[in-house]
Every structure is written in structure tokens, then in C-alpha cells.
């Protein structure tokens, strides 16, 4: 993994100050402390910060084709590198290095834009084609590697800047740090930032499976007779499922009877391949282990592969949340002992939440409500401390196999609607909202959202409840800013396809579009791991794994109220039966650290003066609920929702202090590093 950055003039071939792109690269030193590399052409500058994992001695970027007419800076890994390299050599291509990045300019020569459909792995790419005067920016299918971009009008003309992190854009000194209320609305709708909207005005996140074409033309203008370049955004891949009724049953029998051994054999082979490819590296690889079925299967398959290579079990790293009801240390220890794997345990308690959150917000570049992100930041720090650069992790399985409790809620509500005309599920939802004390909102809002996403959806059981916190905390000015903004419309869902799918698959689609890139792969993935120069790899996000699971009938993913059915059958082959069929536990961390015995910076961020400065939240409402939640029953849904809302207020205020206005609290605000520049 690396960090990439660059700037291109959209108004002719004006010279680019090399200092700009060097500042951008310096701001991402943590993403690539091993090497840097730069590429300059008239009107274009690109940079790379490298974390060396493959081709340690000769992987410095940029990489070029034979005649240097195609140049690339790259963040990520191409896991089928050995096979594709052999194929390209057979076609006459000459390689100078042993690094997977060098595949890209040669594949571009072969396939042009269709190259993106062939890439297998996790990546963000900036490619320059000298002959066509074309810059291409691209991101992997599921959004593992981040890529942000912005257009800015300067006195000398318009420029487009791009980078792996927003702080690199800010370090250019060309991009002002201004808040975008729509991004904050996303946080309080999804508790995630799925893109393209960010919390920074004018800064966009390139969506997964998309690419930008920036065509400058022979004279620097994109289209003959025009003064500005042509910038196009296109999709090269989209999540897809079979039309309803065309899903694959594979002789399904209800769980508890004999499963299709042929299907489980096939799934096992696909998973083995995904894990094996992610163990490819010129440095040691470790794994995260929670004790849940997903990470346990992943570790078991990794250990099996290493045994075939004559190596010991893969080292594992586990978070131990110091709240008994949330602690899965014993479950993880059982799996590690069964597999003979070593285990490093990182303790995480209330004080760690408070101590880590300022660093977490700096890393995430947006408000973070999920406090377990701070735990994963500490886990990556421990991996780095022990000298490792690469860790396997199990995200993605919940998205493909319905591993969240709201899928079960949706199933139960569906049972209630078996009697037509009574609308029992709607009555149940209203009763539940009253029970949890959620603020009242017009039911027309729900219907509007459902129309935007193609109908009823399991995720609305979560987002609807949490989104009601906006009614508690947003100020009148904030409501004025967001007006009729519909966050779901920003998702750019392909409703033409989605409405042909089974409703269950529409729910999987929304989770894969929102939670996966907006939280799990961002604030809980790339951002907290690369903060400590650690690359995370995701076997369940392997292209073959998704292609195998997507066509299966939903019963293989959720049978009755039993989730992850096919995963559990596979786990039964490798793990103790109790592990394979253990109920899923949500990886969560305590929320009350923000509200009980708080440090001074929290009180400062939530003071009426600070709240009025930012203008996002109603100071009277914050004061009222900071007091009222203490009288609510501990662990009740009502208290949990209020605590999450307050955590969102703290996180947003902390983000604003860190990046927009450093006067809210006695904490350091972010500033770009100023390293001496090489001559």
C-alpha cells in the first residue's frame, strides 16, 4: 500500500510548482515511509509515498512501459501479479522490476481502459498516457483504497488535484478547508461517509468501481476549440445480482440437514484461493482475529496454507474490549489455541477511547461515531510496533452473507406482513420508535427514502432509527443548510438493476454501497491501519468470492433467522462446532466514555460557545440530552441511540476543530508537515 497524489492543469500546459506535489506527499508520509517518487510533465505532477511489500529492492514509483509513454503511480496490491506478469512476458513485454505496479502500464498498452476490468486486488491508480495526453484516476471495485479529488480555480487557471487522503489536498495550499453540511448529514444518516460527498466543500471521493478520464488534448485543451480540459467519470464495474427467480439453489435443504457438499467444496476452494493470494508478499503477513466465524475461517485457511509451505501458523492480533458484555477475548483465544496460532491481545477500555479519538479524527478526516474504530487504530499500532506491515482482516463477509441483526429484524417484519392489508410491520416500526423514545418524524420521509433506494430495505431499520438523532441535535441553521438534501440520492444507486433483484439482495447492495466503503474500509479499515503504516487485506472482498456468493439464493446466506449459512458449513470443517455455529456478536466499543467523567476537551467542544461557532447543533438540546441520558436504563436502545447521537456531536465538533477552526478546545489542530525539500 502507498499514498498517491497529483495535480494537473485544466487550462493549458502551465508549469506546476514541484513544491506543491511534494507537500502533498509529505502530508501522507505515514502511508509510505519507505520511499517516495515523483513524476513531472508540462501541466502535470504526480507523487507516490511507498510502503514496500512486493519487490522491496526495485519497486520505486512511478513505473513506466518500455518507451516511457505510459507512467503510473499506484496504491494497493494486484494479487494475481505472478500469473499476469508471465502472460505479459509471453506477449513480448519487458519488465524491469519485481513489483506488481509494473503490470499496469503494460496492461494499459494491451487493453486501454478495459484494463480496469482485468485488475484483481485493491487499488487506487493514477496513469498518464503521454501520446493521448490522458490522465486516468481509478479505484478498486469495493472501495478498499481511497482516492479523493477536487477542482480549484486559481489566478493562473483551473487545476484538478487528487490524493489518497484529503489532508494531502489541504497541504497543497490550493484547497481551502471549508465544511460541507451535506457530509455531516451523511454521518448522521449512515454513521459513515460512503461518498462521493465528503465533509469538505468541493472535495469528492471517487466511488468504488469508477474512474475519471482527464483528457488534455494535444495543446492542453480537452476538446478542440475549447479552453478547458474534458473531465469524465465512468463506471467500469458495478455490484450485480441475478434477477429475482434466477438465483442458484444448489439442491438446498434446510439447515440442520445435509448441506450440498459439492457447493461447500466449491466455496472452500474459492476461499482458499482468496486467502492464498493475500498471503503473497515479500514481508511477513499477520491476521486480525475476533473469534467470530469470519475471521476464524480466514485464520484457519491461512494457517493451512502456511503449513503446506513448511511455515508455522499465522500470528494473530486481537482486541480485548474492557467491557465484559462486549469482550470477545475468550472466543478468540479458543480459536487461536485450536489452530496453534500465537495471539497478541490489545486491551481497549473507556480511557483508551478518549485518549485515541483526536488521533482517530485526524486519520479519518471526518466525524467517527463508531468508537471501535479507535480500537482498530490501536490494533494496527501494535502490528506496526512488532515490525509487521500486512494484516488480513475479515470485513466483507457480513455484507455478502447478511451478518447484521437488522436483516433478522427485516425478516421478522416480513413475516408480519404475511396477512395482506393489515400493514402490521408498519405498526410494529411505529411502536418500536415510540418505545425507544425516537423523535417523531413524518412517515412521508420513510416513503421518500424507500422510493430513492428501490423499496423497503433492512438497513432502514438501523438508519431510520439513528437518523432520528438529527431531529434531536441539529440546529435551525443546519436544517437551513441541508434543506431538502436527501443523502440517499447521493449514493447514485443503479435502481434499474436493483429493482429486478430479490429484496434481500437489494439490502445486501445498500450495505455494500454504504457501510462497506463508508466505514468498514475507511475509518475502520484503511485510515486507521495506514495511520500506522499497515496494509490490511480482505479475503472476503476477493473478486472470485463475490462472484461465487452473489448468484446464490438468499437461503444460503440467511435461512429463517440463521445468518451466514454457507459460511457456517465451511467453518464446521475447520473449527470447533461451537465456533462455527456461534451467534454473531457485533464488534463494538463503549460509548459512555464521551459522557461520564469526561476530559476537559469534550466539555470545551460541547460548550455553548463552541457549538455556536460551528453552527451544526442546538446548544440547548446538547445540554439537555447530556443530562437526560444518565437517567435512562443502561444498555437500553433509547440510551444507546442518545449516546450515539452525542458521540456524533463530539466527533463532529472535534473534526471541525481539527481541520476547520482550531479554536474550539485545548487540543492541537492539524497542520501540514513542513519537511525540508530536496534540491
Buried (B, 14 or more C-beta within 10 A) or exposed (E): BBBBBBBBBBBBBBEBBBEBBBBBBBBBBBBBEBBBBBBEBEBBBBBBBBBBBBBBEEBBBBBBBBEEBBBBBBBBBBBBBEEBBEBBEEEEBEBEBBBBBBBBBBBBBEEEBEBBEBBBBBBBBBBBBBEBBBBBBBBBBBBBBBBBBBBBEEEEBBBBBBBBBBBBBBBBEBBEBEBBBBBBBBBBBBBBBBBBBBBBBBBBBBBBBBBBBBBBBEEBBBEEEEEBBBBEBEEBBBBBBBEBEEBBEBEBEEBEEEBBEEBBEEBBEBBBBBBBBBBBBBBBBBBBBBBBBBBBBBBBBBBBBBEEEEEEBBBBBBBBBBBEEBBBBEBBBBBBEBBEBEBBBBEBBBEBBBBBBBBBBBBBBBBBBBBBBBBBBBBBBBBBEEEBBBBBBBBBBBBBBBBBBBBBBBBEBBEBBEEEEEEBBBEBBEEBBEEBBBEEBEEEEBEBBBEBBBEBBBBBBBBBBBBBBBBBBBBEBBBEBBEEBBBBEBBBBBBEBBEBBBBBBBBBBBBBBBBBBBBBBBBBBBBBBBBBBBBBBBBBBBBBBBEBBBBBBBBBBBBEEBBBBBBBBBBBEBBBEEBBBBEBBEBBBBBBBBBEEBBEBBEBBBBEEBBEBBBBBBBEBBBEBBEEBEEBEEEBBBBBBBBBBBBBBBBBBBBBBBBBBBEBBEBEBBEBEEEEEEE
